[in-house]
Amino acid sequence: MFPICGKKSVMEALSSKRRYFFKRLLVSCRADNEDMAKMLMLAKNKSIPIFNQNPADLDRWVSGSSNHQGVVLLLNEPPREIVFEELVKKTASCQKAVLAALDCVSDHQNIGAIVRSAVSFGVSGIFAPRDRTAPLIHPAVWRVSQGAVEHIELATVVNLARALETLKDNGFWIVGATSQGNGRDLRKTESWPEKICLVLGNEDKGMRKLSAQNCDMLVSIPQMRPGNLDSLNLASAASVLLWEIFRKKINY
């Protein structure tokens, strides 16, 4: 079974247009506020069995350091991804579109945070290679994204370089994020192409060489690094980059 933990995540899942196969809703808190009452009503309307349990019984469904907040929605099977070719077809026909590619990103917490920022800043989909990258379909991604994952498409590809080439053939510019000092200063990028795919690399090593070679442009975030401080962590850097793309596209 696939657990969705946390009040916001569960509420969004119950309201989602995704095709979910619900198993049961586990709760350890009272319906003493409007949000909980609405959640229980949604579950009842979908004929989802509701079970009251002790908080400790819900702990087994929590991944990492996440907090279930007294609510766990169990699915009979994991959520389904979109086929990459279908994602390309949906976005290629749009006048403007932004996608994000994750190259060897290994932390589900980072993926969940990136999903949350991506939805906030108008990204249509996120995709990642099957190998060397943490799976996009994971309970921690649902929990950390706080329900945002319900509003974005996720896809897995066999070969990331080939996927980037496919996007190029469909009018996308491939923009790679780098912290190595060989990218264009983000502040000096006056405008962005109508269709962009932002490539985000591994938390420690960044993009692989082949991925960087497939980029039409590399960008970096200007930062102050006193002492031996590292650059921004991946999720924070992704948020800055996606905000800047969003800001320029809407002329804010």
C-alpha positions as CSV (number, residue, x, y, z in Angstrom):
1,M,0.0,0.0,0.0
2,F,1.0,3.6,-0.6
3,P,0.6,6.0,2.4
4,I,-0.2,9.7,2.0
5,C,0.6,11.4,5.3
6,G,-0.4,14.9,6.6
7,K,-3.5,16.9,6.6
8,K,-2.8,19.1,3.5
9,S,-1.5,16.2,1.5
10,V,-4.5,14.0,2.3
11,M,-6.9,16.8,1.6
12,E,-5.4,17.5,-1.8
13,A,-5.3,13.8,-2.6
14,L,-9.0,13.5,-1.8
15,S,-9.8,16.5,-4.0
16,S,-7.4,15.4,-6.8
17,K,-8.3,14.5,-10.4
18,R,-5.7,11.8,-10.3
19,R,-7.0,8.3,-10.6
20,Y,-6.4,6.9,-7.1
21,F,-7.5,3.5,-5.7
22,F,-8.3,4.4,-2.1
23,K,-7.9,1.7,0.6
24,R,-8.8,3.4,3.9
25,L,-8.3,6.6,5.8
26,L,-6.7,6.4,9.2
27,V,-7.2,9.2,11.7
28,S,-6.0,9.8,15.3
29,C,-7.4,13.2,15.8
30,R,-10.9,14.5,16.3
31,A,-13.0,16.3,13.6
32,D,-13.0,19.4,15.8
33,N,-12.3,21.9,13.1
34,E,-13.7,22.7,9.6
35,D,-10.8,21.3,7.7
36,M,-11.0,17.9,9.4
37,A,-14.8,17.8,9.0
38,K,-14.4,18.5,5.3
39,M,-11.7,15.8,4.9
40,L,-14.0,13.2,6.6
41,M,-16.9,14.3,4.4
42,L,-14.8,13.9,1.3
43,A,-13.7,10.4,2.3
44,K,-17.3,9.4,3.1
45,N,-18.5,10.7,-0.3
46,K,-15.9,8.6,-2.0
47,S,-16.9,5.5,0.1
48,I,-13.5,5.3,1.7
49,P,-13.5,3.3,5.0
50,I,-12.4,5.5,8.0
51,F,-10.6,4.0,11.0
52,N,-9.8,5.7,14.2
53,Q,-6.4,4.7,15.6
54,N,-3.8,5.7,18.1
55,P,-1.1,8.1,16.9
56,A,1.6,5.4,17.5
57,D,-0.2,3.1,15.1
58,L,0.1,5.7,12.4
59,D,3.8,6.1,12.9
60,R,4.6,3.0,11.0
61,W,3.4,4.7,7.8
62,V,5.6,7.7,8.1
63,S,8.9,7.9,6.2
64,G,12.0,9.6,7.5
65,S,11.4,12.5,9.8
66,S,7.9,13.3,8.4
67,N,4.9,13.9,10.7
68,H,1.6,12.3,9.8
69,Q,-0.3,15.0,11.8
70,G,-2.8,12.3,12.8
71,V,-4.0,11.5,9.3
72,V,-2.9,8.8,6.9
73,L,-4.6,8.0,3.6
74,L,-3.8,4.5,2.3
75,L,-3.9,3.7,-1.4
76,N,-4.1,0.2,-2.8
77,E,-1.3,1.0,-5.2
78,P,1.2,3.8,-5.8
79,P,0.1,6.8,-7.9
80,R,0.8,6.5,-11.6
81,E,3.2,8.7,-13.6
82,I,2.4,10.2,-17.0
83,V,4.3,8.7,-19.9
84,F,7.1,11.1,-21.0
85,E,5.9,11.2,-24.6
86,E,2.5,12.3,-23.4
87,L,4.0,15.0,-21.2
88,V,5.9,16.3,-24.3
89,K,2.7,16.2,-26.4
90,K,0.8,18.1,-23.8
91,T,3.4,20.9,-23.4
92,A,4.6,21.1,-27.0
93,S,1.3,22.5,-28.1
94,C,1.5,25.3,-25.4
95,Q,2.8,28.7,-26.4
96,K,4.6,28.9,-23.0
97,A,5.8,26.0,-20.9
98,V,8.3,25.2,-18.2
99,L,9.5,21.7,-17.3
100,A,12.1,20.5,-14.8
101,A,14.5,17.6,-15.2
102,L,16.2,16.0,-12.2
103,D,19.6,14.5,-12.9
104,C,20.7,12.0,-10.2
105,V,18.8,13.8,-7.4
106,S,19.0,11.4,-4.5
107,D,16.9,12.9,-1.7
108,H,13.2,12.5,-1.6
109,Q,12.9,15.5,0.7
110,N,14.6,17.7,-1.9
111,I,12.3,16.3,-4.6
112,G,9.2,17.1,-2.5
113,A,10.4,20.6,-1.9
114,I,11.2,21.1,-5.6
115,V,7.7,19.9,-6.5
116,R,6.2,22.4,-4.1
117,S,8.3,25.3,-5.6
118,A,7.6,24.1,-9.2
119,V,3.9,24.1,-8.7
120,S,4.0,27.6,-7.2
121,F,6.0,28.9,-10.2
122,G,4.0,27.4,-13.0
123,V,6.0,24.3,-13.9
124,S,3.9,21.8,-15.9
125,G,5.9,18.6,-15.2
126,I,9.0,17.1,-13.7
127,F,10.8,14.1,-15.0
128,A,13.9,12.1,-14.0
129,P,15.9,9.1,-15.3
130,R,15.1,5.7,-14.0
131,D,18.6,5.0,-12.8
132,R,20.7,7.0,-10.3
133,T,17.8,9.2,-9.3
134,A,15.5,8.6,-6.4
135,P,12.0,7.5,-7.6
136,L,9.6,10.4,-8.0
137,I,6.7,8.3,-6.7
138,H,7.5,8.1,-3.0
139,P,5.5,8.9,0.2
140,A,8.0,11.4,1.3
141,V,7.5,13.4,-1.9
142,W,3.8,13.5,-1.3
143,R,4.3,14.6,2.3
144,V,7.0,17.2,1.8
145,S,5.2,18.8,-1.2
146,Q,2.2,19.5,1.1
147,G,-0.3,18.4,-1.6
148,A,1.4,20.3,-4.4
149,V,2.2,17.1,-6.2
150,E,-1.5,16.7,-7.1
151,H,-1.1,19.7,-9.5
152,I,1.9,18.6,-11.5
153,E,2.8,15.8,-13.9
154,L,5.6,13.3,-13.0
155,A,7.4,11.1,-15.5
156,T,10.4,8.7,-15.6
157,V,12.6,8.3,-18.6
158,V,15.1,5.6,-19.5
159,N,17.7,8.0,-21.0
160,L,17.8,11.6,-19.8
161,A,20.0,12.8,-22.6
162,R,17.6,11.4,-25.2
163,A,14.7,13.0,-23.4
164,L,16.4,16.4,-23.5
165,E,17.0,16.0,-27.2
166,T,13.3,15.2,-27.7
167,L,12.4,18.4,-25.9
168,K,14.7,20.4,-28.1
169,D,13.0,18.9,-31.2
170,N,9.7,20.2,-29.8
171,G,10.9,23.8,-29.3
172,F,12.3,23.7,-25.8
173,W,15.5,25.4,-24.6
174,I,17.4,23.3,-22.2
175,V,18.8,25.4,-19.3
176,G,21.2,23.8,-16.8
177,A,21.8,24.9,-13.2
178,T,25.4,25.0,-12.1
179,S,27.3,26.2,-9.1
180,Q,30.7,25.7,-10.7
181,G,31.1,29.3,-11.8
182,N,30.8,28.4,-15.5
183,G,27.2,29.5,-15.9
184,R,25.7,32.8,-16.9
185,D,24.8,35.1,-14.0
186,L,21.1,34.6,-13.3
187,R,20.7,38.4,-12.9
188,K,22.0,39.0,-16.4
189,T,19.5,36.8,-18.1
190,E,17.2,39.5,-19.4
191,S,14.6,37.2,-21.0
192,W,13.8,33.5,-21.3
193,P,12.6,31.5,-24.2
194,E,8.9,30.6,-24.3
195,K,9.6,27.0,-23.6
196,I,12.2,26.0,-21.1
197,C,13.4,22.8,-19.4
198,L,15.4,23.5,-16.3
199,V,17.9,20.7,-15.5
200,L,18.8,20.3,-11.8
201,G,21.7,18.1,-10.9
202,N,22.8,15.9,-8.0
203,E,22.9,17.5,-4.5
204,D,26.7,17.1,-4.3
205,K,28.1,16.6,-7.8
206,G,25.6,18.6,-9.9
207,M,24.7,17.6,-13.4
208,R,26.5,14.8,-15.2
209,K,28.8,15.9,-18.1
210,L,26.5,14.5,-20.8
211,S,23.5,16.4,-19.3
212,A,25.5,19.6,-19.2
213,Q,26.5,19.1,-22.9
214,N,22.9,18.8,-23.8
215,C,22.1,22.2,-22.3
216,D,21.7,25.3,-24.6
217,M,22.7,27.5,-21.6
218,L,24.1,27.1,-18.1
219,V,23.0,29.5,-15.4
220,S,24.3,30.1,-11.8
221,I,23.0,32.0,-8.8
222,P,25.3,34.8,-7.6
223,Q,26.0,34.1,-3.9
224,M,28.2,35.3,-1.0
225,R,30.2,32.4,0.5
226,P,32.1,33.6,3.5
227,G,34.7,31.1,4.8
228,N,34.2,27.6,3.3
229,L,30.5,27.7,3.0
230,D,28.9,25.6,0.3
231,S,26.4,26.9,-2.2
232,L,22.6,26.8,-1.6
233,N,21.2,23.4,-1.2
234,L,19.4,22.0,-4.2
235,A,15.8,22.7,-3.2
236,S,16.6,26.3,-2.3
237,A,18.5,26.9,-5.5
238,A,15.7,25.3,-7.5
239,S,13.2,27.7,-5.8
240,V,15.4,30.8,-6.7
241,L,15.8,29.7,-10.3
242,L,12.2,28.8,-10.9
243,W,11.1,32.1,-9.3
244,E,13.4,34.1,-11.6
245,I,12.1,32.3,-14.7
246,F,8.5,32.8,-13.5
247,R,9.2,36.5,-12.7
248,K,10.7,37.3,-16.1
249,K,8.0,35.4,-17.9
250,I,5.2,37.4,-16.3
251,N,7.2,40.7,-16.4
252,Y,6.9,41.1,-12.7
